Amino acid sequence: MIDPAVVELRQKQTEQEVLAACMAFPQETINLARRLGFLAEHFRFRDHGMLWEALLRVGPLAGEPNLVRRELELMGTNLVQAAMIDAIAKSSPSAVHTEGFMKAIRADHARKQIAETTLVAHERAKEGQELGTIGKTLRRALDLVDAGGFLRTLRPMDSGIDDLLRDIEIGEFGKRLAVETGLPDLDAILFGLKRQQLIVLGARPSMGKTVLCLQIAGHAAMSQKKRVAFISLEMSQEQLQLRLLSAMTGTTMAQLEHNINVPWEKVGQARSRLREAAFMFYDQSLTVDQLVDLCRAHSAGEWKPDLVVVDYLGMIRSERGFENRTAEVSFASQAMKNLAKELDCAVLCAAQLNRQSELRSEKRPALSDLRDSGSIEQDADVVLLLHRDDYYEVTPDNQGLSELAVAKNRQGPTGRIFLEHKFETQKFLPTSRRTNK
């Protein structure tokens, strides 16, 4: 059994590492804490928690010991000794390990809460209280385990508002918030795919959902240097790689598959770009819970995604017993929205539209055409609807032209843009062309 005094010493050192990181790298550490939901209450030692609160209040000036001491005086506390502040300020922390330290502190806080909660349940069982009351207490302990020790608490509306306004003023807020799509007209409407948002791309079959999803993912990974996870429930690794190489080299799929006039120099350059990119994929079938666990596992390490792409939503299954397909898809869309918030990333999901649009004289899709579940429309922050008239009837006006409608945008305007599709080389291109419809 580990000596409790040793455990306490290690915990104290871990907490002081986080405090030192905040004084050495204020803005980076505060942003990380905000993303992880790391709070002062997670510190085991009260003086550390008070010092953390003071550091948050002074923000970018957290590296100035005199300002920190002044803030502590304004907070009306004398728990934090000046010597401790000076010692922490003079240490040389490494920013690389700060996230791991924060998670360790939160886990220790969780274990303490779980122990206290189960003890309460034990006492209530001994007292002969109602099973429902005991069950509620135990469920709270299980919630703590599932949430990694962070049960949601109400906080004042103005908490963190100074950091928000500061980020907006210096132009950092928008930069860290979004992943650009690489399509100028679409980015002009959305300002990129924003963190914590669920973006649904709906279309009928053969409209180019996978092409567009892969193009956006590739642009984010290779041009923006973002970390991207592409989860393909429909296509294999080889199919995805062929599509990427086709788009990157301007070579048709048939040329690559049969080695016909392959521009090997361009292929080599594309391979190098892919090797340097933080671009991950998974091409096996998954249930909802397995998909979420896969993303969580990577996020818990050093590789945390900025964008998760799922192709496509209707192919995610669940091990839970649902009465119908509508309930199953609804559960999946809610899980994807929750995943976006939990991992602080954008989640882009392709979705199949039902056949109702094809039965109408006007083939252009609407929000109501999202297949199997109205919950998709409700859960999504952004709904994009991809359509091309030349699939049904080719005219000089519409040949090679696709329409992408921003049918829902929770944080901005809706509208539509036009793209030129080049399916032989797996890409969409910006265009000034328009249809007469």
ABEGO torsion letter per residue (X at the ends): XBBAAAAAAAAAAAAAAAAAAAAABAAAAAAAAAAAGBBAAABABAAAAAAAAAAAAAEAAAABAAAAAAAAAAAGBAABBAAAAAAAAABBBBAAAAAAAAAAAAAAAAAAAAAAAAAAAAAAAAAGBBAAAAAAAAAAAAAAAAAGGBBBBBBBAABGAAAAAAAAAAGAAAAAABBBAGBAAAAAAAGEBBBGBBBBBBBBBGAGAAAAAAAAAAAAAAAAGBBBBBBBAABBAAAAAAAAAAAAAGBBAAAAAAGBGBBAAAAAAAAAAAAABBBBBBABBBBAAAAAAAAAAAAABABBBABBBBOBAAABBBABBBABAAAAAAAAAAAAAAAAAAAGBBBBBBBBBBAAAAABABABBBAAABBGBAAAAAABABBBBBBBAAAABBBAAABGBBBBBBABBAAEBBEBBBBBBBAAAGBBBBBABBBAX
